[in-house]
């Protein structure tokens, strides 16, 4: 098994554990766990990309974007703040475009 497949498998396994534990906690404590699932999924996806770059592999911009969106919405919900979906996604797309341009400018030096 190569490193990329192993990291992806670790992320999927962590995600299923997160879903199972959240589902059990939701049933046992009768509370809404969506906020914690969003935070956890965001952390898993961001962590996956940090591990990829740490091992010298390319990060996945798509999974990083989804991880940041999930983390942002989970964090906002934890703080009892409701983020507007469309506006937040548009701002994050803009930030990704700026980061990519800045990265290419610093590489060309």
SULBEL-V782930 format. One record per backbone hydrogen bond with DSSP energy under -1.0 kcal/mol. NH is the residue of the N-H (numbers start at 1). CO is the residue of the C=O. Records with the same first field share a line. If there is no record, write none. Layout:
NH = CO + CO
This chain:
6 = 2
7 = 3
8 = 4
9 = 5
10 = 6
11 = 7
12 = 8
13 = 9
14 = 10
15 = 11
16 = 12
17 = 13
18 = 14
19 = 15
20 = 16
21 = 17
22 = 18
23 = 19
24 = 20
25 = 21
26 = 22
27 = 23
28 = 24
29 = 25
30 = 26
37 = 33
38 = 34
39 = 35
40 = 36
41 = 37
42 = 38
43 = 39
44 = 40
45 = 41
46 = 42
47 = 43
48 = 44
49 = 45
50 = 46
51 = 47
52 = 48
53 = 49
54 = 50
55 = 51
56 = 53
57 = 52
64 = 60
65 = 61
66 = 62
67 = 63
68 = 64
69 = 65
70 = 66
71 = 67
72 = 68
73 = 69
74 = 70
75 = 71
76 = 72
77 = 73
78 = 74
79 = 75
80 = 77
81 = 76
88 = 84
89 = 85
90 = 86
91 = 87
92 = 88
93 = 89
94 = 90
95 = 91
96 = 92
97 = 93
98 = 94
99 = 95
100 = 96
101 = 97
102 = 98
103 = 99
104 = 100
105 = 101
106 = 102
107 = 103
108 = 104
